[in-house]
Amino acid sequence: QVQLVESGGGLVQPGGSLRLSCVASRSIFSIYAMGWYRQAPGKQRELVAAIISGGITNYSDSVKGRFTISTDNAKNTVYLQMNSLKPEDTAVYYCNAQIVVGSGTSDYWGQGTQVTVSS
């Protein structure tokens, strides 16, 4: 199991930046993949960015070139640097961890952090 605690959300103007942090309760070396998802009101939760053990990253088309996912292994932390924010980025952002269990994986989620992009 793993507990995930997000921070860093808030209100920002269009074009601004925010950095989200997600601290895991165990070494992220033991986690297969970590990622950030978001859910806007009335919409399904969607993948924003993910990083797989070994450093492979994946981004949704809507954030490519604006968002960067990274890790600090010493701090058991994954970050999401968000630049050039747009109103459509407004959502609750959730940290996700996938841990290998047997032949599959189990998903764990943080509590979410609100990001609001508005003037």
N, C-alpha and C positions, 0 to 999 in steps of 0.2 A: 504494500500500500504506500501511498504518498499523499501528503497534504500540500496544497498549493495556496499561496497567499499573494494576491495581486495588489499593486498600488500604482499610483501615478496618473490616474484619470483626472478629468476636470473639464473646465470650460475654457475654450480657446477660440480665437477669431480665425476666420478663414485665412489660409496661408501660413498659419502658425505651426508650432511643433509641440509635441509631447513625447515623453518616454515612459512607457509602461514597464513595470518590473514584476516578476513572478518568482517568488522564493519557494523552492521545493524543500520538503522535510528530509530528503535523502539525497545522496550524491546523484547528480544528473548523469554521471557516467553509467549508472545502473538503469537509466531510463532510455528506452528505445527511441522515442521521438517526443519532442515538445513543440507546442504550437500555440498560436493565438487564434481564437475564433471571435466573431462578433454577432450580435443579434439586435437588429433595429426593431422598433415597435411594428407589429403586424407582419414581420418577416421571419423566415427560418434562420436558424443559426448557420453561419457560413465560415469556411476557413479563410483566414487572412494570410497567415504565414506559418510555416513549420520548419523545424530543423531536425534532421534525423541523425542518430549516432554516426559519427564520422564526418559530420559537418555539411551534409547535403541540405540545401534550403529549397523551399517551394513557396511561391507567392501567388495570390490570386491576381488576375489581370488588372483588377481595379486599383491595386496598390503598388504594382511593380514600378520601381524607380522612385517611389516616395517613402516606402516603409522598409525598414531593415530589421531582421531578427538576428539576435546574437546571444551568446551565452558567456557567463563567467563561472567556470567550473569550480573555482575555489570558493565561490559564494553560493553555489547551488542555485544560480539565478539565470533566468532567461529574460531578455529585454525585447521590447518592440519600440524602435525609434520611428516615430511618425512625423514626417515633414510634409509641407505643402498641404495641410489638412483642408478638407472640403466639407461643406455641410452634410453631404451624403456619407461621410465617415462617422457621423453621429450614431452611437450604438452603445450597448453594454459589451465590453470586451472580456472574454473569458480565457484564462490560461488552461491548457490541456496537456496531460502527460499520458503517454502510452507505455505500458510496462508489459514485457513479454511474460505470458503465463502459459506454460505448456506449449502447445502448438499455435497459440493465438496471442492476442493482446487484450489488456484491460485498460479502460479509459478512466482517468481521474480529472476532476474539474475544480477550478477555483471558484470563489464566490462571485466573481465579476467586478468590474470597475467601469463606471460610466464615463464615456467620452462624449462631450457635446461641442460641436463646432458651429458657432453662431456669432454674428456681429451684433 
